[in-house]
Amino acid sequence: MVILLLFAGRLTWIQAFEADTYAEAAANLRMQTKDIPTLRGQITDSEGNPFALSVEVRDVFVDPEEVPEDERDQLIDELVTRFDLEEEAVAGKVDAKPSRYQVVAKEVPPGDWQEFQDLGLSGVGADVDYERVYPEETGAADLVGFVGAEGHGLEGLEGYLDSTLAGEAGKHQVEVGQDGTQIPMLNGLVRKPEAGQDVRLTLDRDLQWYAQQALADRVEELEAEAGSVVVSNKEGEILAMADFPTYSQTDIASSEPEDRSNGAVASTFEPGSTNKVITLAAALEEGKTTPETVYTVPYSLQYYDQTFRNSTDNGTQRLTTNGIMAQSSNVGTIKIADQVGAPVLHRYMTGFGLGQPTGLALPGEEAGVLTDPDDWWGTQLPSVSIGHGLSVNAVQMASVYATVANGGVRVEPSLVSGTVDPEGEFTAAEEPDRQRVISEETAERLQLMLEAVTSDEGTAPEARIDGYRVAGKTGTANRIDPETGRYDEGGYTATFAGFAPADDPELVVQVVLHNPQDTYYGGEAAGPVFNDIMSFALKSYEVPPTDQEAPALRLVEDEDEDADG
């Protein structure tokens, strides 16, 4: 009896003094806050052509309590037929009383939903949502990446720029019934959704597609393991970044991680002879040599315990610095490197951007390896001078040649032009860092030397383009076998880097082929890809043909002339 009196007293107290508090707590248990989807920003090229965009869709639901019995069969039939659904699953949701909310179809195009709605059937509705769409055949999957099931960026630019693209979902309150049904509330809006910003890239969509196709064709033709292409202007703006192998953004499940890796920044390699441009740049800038300085260049050179050789045995030659570049002489370059010295060469290599991040901050980027000159052992200087004993990525080497094309001023590579807010206002990205690495005079001398590489006397006549003067450099380097850690059986990396027009540079193309079979020399393997892509780019950007012949450079000594080394 005493216990009953205590309970009765407590109940009276609650009803008299705490009723509002308990009522509020009960209401809160019935209320939940639900996200309102927002529009994710687009990723576009420089002209606004989309690489990724979101389109409005509908999530169709039924309210079983509102479906009249005489419309049930027709409703099920129409849902199954129009939205390609399983009849048994739809029937189960239509009959799921006492539920008030059962989603039957997701990502339905608005037009299809409108046609369904025009039937006038009861007990069916739709919520607005957004689907991420990737246009076919852009050739940019490895760069752009994709979003996950929840709409958040997972890889590539979609992941890296997620906070910019995502916007902020809205919030509204729903009342949750005893069966878990969510019932939207009138005046339940907590926060309006805020659309994400579009990201405008420096890329050219047509050039991106063409570069991807040209690269894929050559990789498959030569049965290479992989390849990358970077196209930029001389100011370091990336116009195309292609990679192979690649994948379909509409079929992520069938892809492997290596298919989705952006090899242009994630794959490092020894640059081989493309690195010689830095060695000669340092020597010219430091006054250690001139374009016409003559060197005695034997086929091989003993350096401590290692023998360095030229790629072709032409005996002992008397080559100018021009000729050493044109013929890609390893021995000649090593002699010039000895004049420069390790600390100075290392300083120029870092000045050109090697051994450090590109500045693009792309997911998976590898900065490569460039050891401190204090750690260079006996044969490290000659090895590094000809592009061995260090590693780079494709964007880094493209930047080296863009620097030469830009008169010696290195502009940090850039990929994002800016953002566009939901009102259409464009905000430009921060200006990239600029730094003079070599003088304009040295750059002009290098431009002429690199042009000689594409002459009949050079190593890459395959890179020439009718009507244009072309400058560039081949590269062929051994690859380390990842299983043994040795060069034996590792294959080769074939590269070509260059710019055009050589007399007034505008465009830069870097081609990398990893382990091509049969044909692996840079000029023969990568040169044709450079030619193909550069030809397309020059026409696309309506670059006028060259109206002057290239000056004749002296590649070998004149008779009765003394050599310097």
Secondary structure as UniProt FT lines:
FT   HELIX           2..13
FT   HELIX           14..18
FT   HELIX           19..30
FT   STRAND          31..36
FT   STRAND          43..44
FT   TURN            46..47
FT   STRAND          50..62
FT   HELIX           64..66
FT   HELIX           69..71
FT   HELIX           72..83
FT   HELIX           87..94
FT   TURN            97..98
FT   STRAND          102..108
FT   HELIX           110..117
FT   TURN            118..119
FT   STRAND          124..133
FT   TURN            136..137
FT   HELIX           141..144
FT   STRAND          146..147
FT   TURN            149..150
FT   STRAND          153..155
FT   HELIX           156..160
FT   HELIX           162..166
FT   STRAND          170..176
FT   TURN            178..179
FT   STRAND          182..191
FT   STRAND          198..201
FT   HELIX           205..221
FT   TURN            222..223
FT   STRAND          226..233
FT   TURN            234..235
FT   STRAND          237..244
FT   TURN            249..250
FT   HELIX           252..254
FT   HELIX           257..260
FT   HELIX           263..266
FT   HELIX           272..275
FT   HELIX           276..285
FT   TURN            286..287
FT   TURN            291..292
FT   STRAND          294..297
FT   STRAND          300..303
FT   TURN            304..305
FT   STRAND          306..309
FT   STRAND          317..320
FT   HELIX           321..326
FT   TURN            327..328
FT   HELIX           330..340
FT   HELIX           342..351
FT   TURN            352..355
FT   TURN            363..364
FT   HELIX           373..375
FT   TURN            378..379
FT   HELIX           380..385
FT   TURN            386..387
FT   STRAND          391..392
FT   HELIX           394..405
FT   TURN            406..408
FT   STRAND          409..411
FT   STRAND          416..420
FT   TURN            422..423
FT   STRAND          426..428
FT   STRAND          434..436
FT   HELIX           440..453
FT   TURN            456..457
FT   HELIX           461..463
FT   TURN            466..467
FT   STRAND          471..478
FT   TURN            482..484
FT   TURN            488..489
FT   STRAND          492..500
FT   TURN            502..503
FT   STRAND          507..514
FT   HELIX           522..525
FT   HELIX           527..540
FT   TURN            541..542
FT   TURN            559..560
//
